[in-house]
Amino acid sequence: MRTIEQTTDEILNLAANHFRVDRDSLNASDDFFKRLGINSLQALELLTRLENHFNVELPDYEVQGVSDFQTLAERIQSRI
């Protein structure tokens, strides 16, 4: 079973790869909209990619208002 740290690290790696940014520039506490310079459609693409990677489904109500990697990792971790 993954730890929250492993889940967070995987999310950061996937986000960095998907949006072509330096992984070392991302932190768990970062607001991914601001840090990645993305809009809501791009955030939805990231969320879909993460759901597929972790083989989970996150209901809209669980991710509404989430904008930092750490909280996203917590929501995903609770579904693994």
C-alpha positions as CSV (number, residue, x, y, z in Angstrom):
1,M,0.0,0.0,0.0
2,R,1.2,3.5,-0.9
3,T,2.0,6.1,1.7
4,I,0.7,9.6,1.4
5,E,4.2,10.7,0.6
6,Q,4.5,8.3,-2.2
7,T,1.1,9.3,-3.6
8,T,2.0,13.0,-3.4
9,D,5.3,12.3,-5.1
10,E,3.6,10.4,-7.9
11,I,1.2,13.3,-8.4
12,L,4.0,15.8,-8.6
13,N,5.9,13.6,-11.1
14,L,2.8,13.1,-13.3
15,A,1.9,16.9,-13.2
16,A,5.5,17.9,-14.0
17,N,5.6,15.4,-16.9
18,H,2.2,16.3,-18.3
19,F,2.7,20.1,-18.2
20,R,6.5,19.9,-19.0
21,V,7.8,21.7,-15.9
22,D,10.8,20.9,-13.8
23,R,9.7,18.4,-11.1
24,D,12.0,20.0,-8.5
25,S,10.1,23.3,-8.9
26,L,6.9,21.7,-7.6
27,N,6.0,21.3,-3.9
28,A,3.1,19.6,-2.2
29,S,1.7,22.8,-0.9
30,D,1.7,24.6,-4.3
31,D,-1.5,25.8,-5.8
32,F,-1.5,23.8,-9.0
33,F,-3.5,26.4,-10.9
34,K,-0.9,29.1,-10.1
35,R,2.2,27.0,-10.1
36,L,1.5,25.3,-13.4
37,G,-0.3,28.2,-15.0
38,I,-3.3,26.1,-15.9
39,N,-7.0,26.7,-16.3
40,S,-9.9,24.6,-15.1
41,L,-10.0,22.5,-18.3
42,Q,-6.4,21.6,-17.9
43,A,-6.9,20.8,-14.3
44,L,-9.7,18.4,-15.3
45,E,-7.3,16.8,-17.8
46,L,-4.8,16.4,-14.9
47,L,-7.5,14.9,-12.6
48,T,-8.5,12.4,-15.3
49,R,-4.9,11.4,-15.8
50,L,-4.5,10.9,-12.0
51,E,-7.7,8.9,-11.7
52,N,-6.5,6.6,-14.5
53,H,-3.0,6.3,-13.0
54,F,-4.3,5.5,-9.5
55,N,-7.3,3.6,-10.7
56,V,-9.7,5.6,-8.6
57,E,-12.7,7.7,-9.3
58,L,-13.0,11.1,-7.5
59,P,-16.5,12.5,-7.3
60,D,-16.8,16.2,-8.1
61,Y,-17.8,17.1,-4.6
62,E,-14.5,15.7,-3.3
63,V,-12.3,17.8,-5.6
64,Q,-14.4,20.9,-5.8
65,G,-12.3,23.8,-4.4
66,V,-9.1,21.7,-4.2
67,S,-6.2,23.6,-5.7
68,D,-3.1,22.2,-4.0
69,F,-1.2,19.0,-4.6
70,Q,-1.3,17.9,-1.0
71,T,-5.1,18.0,-0.6
72,L,-5.4,16.3,-4.0
73,A,-3.1,13.5,-2.7
74,E,-5.1,13.1,0.4
75,R,-8.4,12.7,-1.6
76,I,-6.7,10.2,-3.9
77,Q,-5.1,8.3,-1.0
78,S,-8.5,7.9,0.7
79,R,-9.8,6.1,-2.4
80,I,-6.8,3.7,-2.9
